[in-house]
């Protein structure tokens, strides 16, 4: 019932434009016919030319001298043109006052947003949100920014991202952003409470979407995880770990910083524990799988319950549940994932330079 009402209203609004346009077409045709009847010396080309220059008040001059009949037609055309122009202006003001043009713009924007899929939604376009968006742009991942400040949204759109101005914790805003079609959602709003609300709303609407949130404290981090965030990042904790890593292992951190400025990243692939899915691999050793040769990735390490094999050779044997640490570009890493197929149970890009170091120490201790 409600959809039918809005459909009828859109049809009425469309007819508002159709009536002045139709009247203008009728006036042009009638004027040309009148010139032909009143001035036999005018052919159809002359008649339409006289009609157009009369209605537009261009006044280039008469094609042929007009008699009394032609002058009468000219006067009637001028009066009819003034009436139709005023009519069209009134219709324009009427549609503008009712918000018709704004609704058209919103429908065009929504149609554009509906075509976006497999994108990353960034809630909050402050300094951290801008950094996340720039990293996604380097990976050629579509980015949609949600921010309650129109200036920030406009800045994001100027930089080539999609943008929505609104409250990211509202279900309607998240639906408009295409949360169900999104790859992941990053909540980097100004307060922990806002990020918790976003995580709650997003998890309720799209349980399968990966949610990464920013937290100012450990207490907020635990609440965000309970709210549904898959991963929580604390800028202060991450910054402290990087500072400690620089003090203890400056060479390793410098290497990670060099990688951060390139298109290469370190990826961790968790192999499945299912024997049936693992058996679909073309072999058991790295040489048999030909992971590096066929995809181009560099196998940095194999992490398992038996320990960590750093820089493993082709004779290294894979087992169910092992973790592969790979280095490569996005294209190379996708090729490696395709080679592993169902044997790759989980894939994760390591953004923190200390993640690999910490987990290796834990596995050896």
C-alpha positions in Angstrom: 0.0 0.0 0.0 2.7 2.4 1.0 4.9 1.6 -2.0 1.9 2.1 -4.3 1.3 5.6 -2.8 4.9 6.7 -3.3 4.8 5.3 -6.9 1.7 7.3 -7.7 3.3 10.4 -6.2 6.4 10.0 -8.4 4.2 9.6 -11.4 2.3 12.8 -10.6 5.6 14.7 -10.1 6.8 13.4 -13.5 3.6 14.6 -15.2 4.3 18.0 -13.8 7.2 18.2 -16.2 5.4 16.5 -19.0 2.6 19.1 -19.3 4.7 22.2 -20.0 7.0 20.2 -22.3 4.0 18.8 -24.2 2.5 22.3 -24.5 5.8 23.6 -25.9 5.9 20.9 -28.5 2.3 21.5 -29.5 3.0 25.3 -29.7 6.0 24.8 -32.0 4.1 22.5 -34.3 1.1 24.8 -34.3 3.2 27.8 -35.0 4.9 26.1 -38.0 1.5 25.1 -39.4 0.2 28.6 -38.9 3.1 30.2 -40.7 2.7 27.8 -43.6 -1.0 28.7 -43.9 -0.6 32.5 -43.3 2.5 32.8 -45.5 2.5 30.6 -48.6 6.0 31.7 -49.5 7.4 29.9 -46.4 8.3 26.3 -46.7 8.4 24.0 -43.7 12.0 24.8 -42.9 11.2 28.5 -43.0 8.1 28.0 -40.9 9.9 26.0 -38.1 12.8 28.5 -38.2 10.5 31.5 -37.7 8.7 29.6 -34.9 11.9 28.9 -33.0 13.4 32.3 -33.3 10.1 33.9 -32.2 9.7 31.7 -29.2 13.3 32.2 -28.1 13.1 35.9 -28.8 16.4 35.7 -30.7 15.1 38.0 -33.4 17.5 37.2 -36.3 15.0 38.8 -38.7 12.2 37.6 -41.0 13.0 35.0 -43.6 10.6 36.7 -46.0 8.6 39.9 -45.3 5.5 39.0 -43.3 2.0 40.0 -44.1 -0.7 40.8 -41.6 -1.4 37.0 -41.1 2.2 36.2 -40.4 2.5 39.1 -37.9 -0.6 37.8 -36.1 0.9 34.4 -35.8 4.1 36.0 -34.4 2.2 37.9 -31.8 0.3 34.7 -30.7 3.5 32.7 -30.5 5.1 35.4 -28.3 2.1 35.4 -26.0 2.0 31.6 -25.9 5.7 31.4 -25.3 5.6 33.8 -22.3 2.7 31.8 -20.8 4.5 28.4 -21.2 7.7 29.8 -19.8 5.9 31.1 -16.7 4.1 27.8 -16.4 7.4 25.9 -16.5 9.0 28.2 -13.9 6.1 27.7 -11.6 6.4 23.9 -12.0 10.1 24.1 -11.3 9.6 26.1 -8.1 6.8 23.7 -7.0 9.1 20.7 -7.5 12.0 22.5 -5.8 9.9 23.4 -2.7 8.6 19.8 -2.3 12.2 18.4 -2.4 11.8 16.6 -5.7 15.2 17.4 -7.0 16.8 16.4 -3.7 15.0 13.1 -3.8 16.3 12.6 -7.4 19.8 13.2 -6.2 19.5 10.9 -3.3 18.1 8.1 -5.6 21.0 8.5 -7.9 23.5 8.3 -5.0 21.7 5.2 -3.6 21.7 3.5 -7.0 25.5 4.2 -7.1 26.0 2.8 -3.6 23.8 -0.3 -4.4 26.3 -1.2 -7.2 29.2 -1.4 -4.7 30.1 -4.8 -3.3 33.1 -6.5 -1.6 34.1 -3.1 -0.2 35.4 -1.9 3.2 33.2 0.4 5.3 35.1 2.9 7.4 33.1 4.5 10.2 34.8 7.7 11.1 37.1 9.7 8.8 39.5 11.2 11.3 43.2 10.8 11.1 43.0 7.1 11.6 40.2 6.6 9.2 42.0 8.5 6.5 45.1 6.3 7.0 43.0 3.2 6.8 41.4 4.4 3.6 44.7 5.3 2.0 46.0 1.8 2.7 42.9 0.3 1.2 43.3 2.5 -1.9 46.8 1.2 -2.4 45.3 -2.4 -2.5 42.6 -1.2 -4.9 39.9 -2.1 -2.5 36.6 -0.1 -2.7 36.1 2.1 0.3 32.9 3.6 1.7 33.2 6.2 4.4 30.5 7.0 7.0 30.9 10.1 9.1 28.5 12.4 10.8 30.4 15.5 9.6 29.5 16.5 6.0 32.9 18.1 5.5 34.7 14.9 6.2 32.4 12.9 3.9 33.0 15.5 1.2 36.7 15.2 1.7 36.5 11.4 1.4 34.5 11.7 -1.9 37.1 14.2 -3.3 39.8 11.6 -2.6 37.9 9.1 -4.7 36.0 7.1 -2.0 32.3 6.6 -1.6 30.7 8.7 1.2 27.6 8.8 3.4 26.9 11.5 5.9 25.1 10.1 9.0 25.3 8.2 12.2 27.2 4.9 11.6 25.4 3.2 14.6 22.0 3.5 12.9 20.7 0.4 11.0 19.4 2.4 8.1 22.8 4.1 7.5 24.6 0.7 7.6 22.0 -0.8 5.2 22.4 2.2 2.9 26.2 1.5 3.0 25.6 -2.1 1.8 26.8 -3.8 4.9 25.5 -7.2 3.8 27.7 -6.9 0.7 30.8 -5.5 2.4 34.1 -7.3 2.9 34.6 -5.8 6.4 33.8 -2.8 8.6 36.3 -0.7 10.4 35.0 1.3 13.4 37.4 4.2 14.2 35.0 6.7 15.7 36.1 9.2 18.3 34.8 7.4 21.4 34.8 3.7 22.5 31.0 4.0 23.2 30.4 4.9 19.6 32.5 2.1 18.3 30.6 -0.4 20.6 27.3 0.8 19.2 28.6 0.4 15.6 29.8 -3.1 16.4 26.5 -4.1 18.0 24.5 -2.8 15.0 26.8 -4.3 12.4 26.9 -7.7 14.0 23.1 -7.8 14.3 22.6 -6.8 10.6 25.4 -8.9 9.0 26.9 -11.5 11.3 29.4 -12.8 8.7 31.0 -9.4 8.0 34.4 -8.9 9.6 34.4 -6.1 12.1 37.6 -4.4 13.2 37.3 -1.7 15.9 39.5 0.8 17.6 39.7 0.9 21.4 41.3 3.4 23.8 41.6 0.9 26.7 41.7 -2.8 27.5 38.3 -2.6 29.1 36.8 -1.1 26.0 38.6 -3.7 23.9 36.9 -6.5 25.9 33.5 -4.8 25.5 34.0 -4.4 21.8 34.8 -8.1 21.5 31.6 -8.9 23.4 29.7 -6.6 21.1 30.8 -8.6 18.1 34.1 -7.1 16.9 36.3 -9.8 15.4 39.5 -7.8 16.0 40.2 -4.8 18.3 43.2 -2.5 17.9 44.4 -0.1 20.5 46.6 2.7 19.1 48.4 3.1 22.4 49.2 -0.6 22.8 50.2 -0.9 19.2 52.4 2.2 19.4 54.0 1.0 22.6 54.8 -2.4 21.1 56.4 -0.7 18.0 58.5 1.5 20.3 59.6 -1.5 22.3 60.4 -3.4 19.1 62.5 -0.6 17.8 64.5 -0.7 21.1 64.9 -4.5 21.0 64.9 -5.4 17.3 65.5 -2.3 15.2 66.5 -4.2 12.1 63.3 -6.3 12.0 61.1 -3.3 12.5 62.9 -1.3 9.9 62.3 -4.1 7.5 58.6 -4.1 8.3 58.4 -0.3 7.8 60.0 -0.7 4.4 57.3 -3.3 3.5 54.6 -0.9 4.7 55.6 1.5 1.9 55.2 -1.1 -0.8 52.5 -3.3 -2.2 54.0 -6.3 -0.5 52.5 -7.7 2.8 53.0 -10.6 5.1 50.1 -13.1 5.2 49.3 -15.9 7.5 47.4 -18.9 6.2 46.0 -21.4 8.6 45.8 -24.8 7.0 42.7 -26.9 7.7 42.7 -29.7 10.3 40.3 -31.8 8.2 42.1 -34.7 6.6 39.6 -34.8 3.7 40.2 -31.2 2.7 43.9 -31.3 3.4 44.2 -34.4 1.1 43.2 -32.3 -1.9 46.6 -30.6 -1.9 48.7 -31.7 -4.9 51.5 -32.8 -2.5 52.8 -32.7 1.0 56.1 -30.8 0.6 56.5 -27.3 -0.6 58.3 -28.6 -3.7 55.3 -30.8 -4.6 52.8 -28.0 -4.0 55.0 -25.5 -5.9 53.6 -22.7 -3.8 56.4 -20.2 -4.5 57.1 -21.3 -8.1 53.5 -21.0 -9.3 52.3 -18.0 -7.3 55.4 -16.0 -6.7 55.1 -15.7 -3.0 58.0 -16.1 -0.6 57.4 -18.7 2.2 59.0 -17.1 5.2 58.1 -19.7 7.8 56.0 -22.7 8.8 54.5 -22.4 12.3 53.2 -25.6 13.8 53.0 -27.5 17.1 56.4 -29.0 16.3 58.0 -25.5 16.2 58.8 -22.8 13.7 60.7 -23.5 10.5 62.2 -20.3 9.3 62.9 -20.0 5.5 61.9 -23.6 4.8 63.2 -25.3 1.8 61.3 -27.3 -0.8 61.7 -30.5 1.3 59.6 -29.0 4.2 56.5 -31.1 4.7 53.1 -29.6 5.4 50.7 -31.0 8.0 47.1 -30.3 8.9 46.8 -27.3 11.2 50.1 -25.7 10.2 50.4 -22.0 9.6 52.1 -20.7 6.5 53.8 -17.2 6.7 54.0 -15.8 3.2 55.4 -12.6 1.7 54.0 -11.2 -1.5 51.8 -8.7 -3.4 48.1 -9.0 -3.3 48.0 -10.7 -6.7 50.7 -13.3 -5.6 48.9 -13.9 -2.3 45.6 -14.5 -4.1 47.3 -17.0 -6.4 48.8 -18.8 -3.4 45.3 -19.0 -1.8 43.9 -20.4 -5.0 46.6 -23.1 -5.1 45.9 -24.2 -1.5 42.1 -24.2 -2.2 40.1 -25.8 0.6 43.2 -26.6 2.5 43.4 -22.9 3.5 41.0 -22.7 6.4 41.7 -19.0 7.3 43.7 -16.2 5.7 44.9 -13.1 7.6 47.2 -10.3 6.5 49.6 -9.3 9.3 49.4 -5.5 9.7 51.3 -5.3 13.1 55.0 -5.8 12.8 55.1 -7.5 16.1 52.4 -10.1 15.4 54.7 -12.6 13.7 57.5 -12.0 16.3 55.2 -12.5 19.3 53.6 -15.7 18.1 56.9 -17.2 17.1 58.2 -16.6 20.6 55.1 -18.1 22.1 55.4 -21.2 20.0 59.0 -21.7 20.9 58.5 -21.2 24.6 
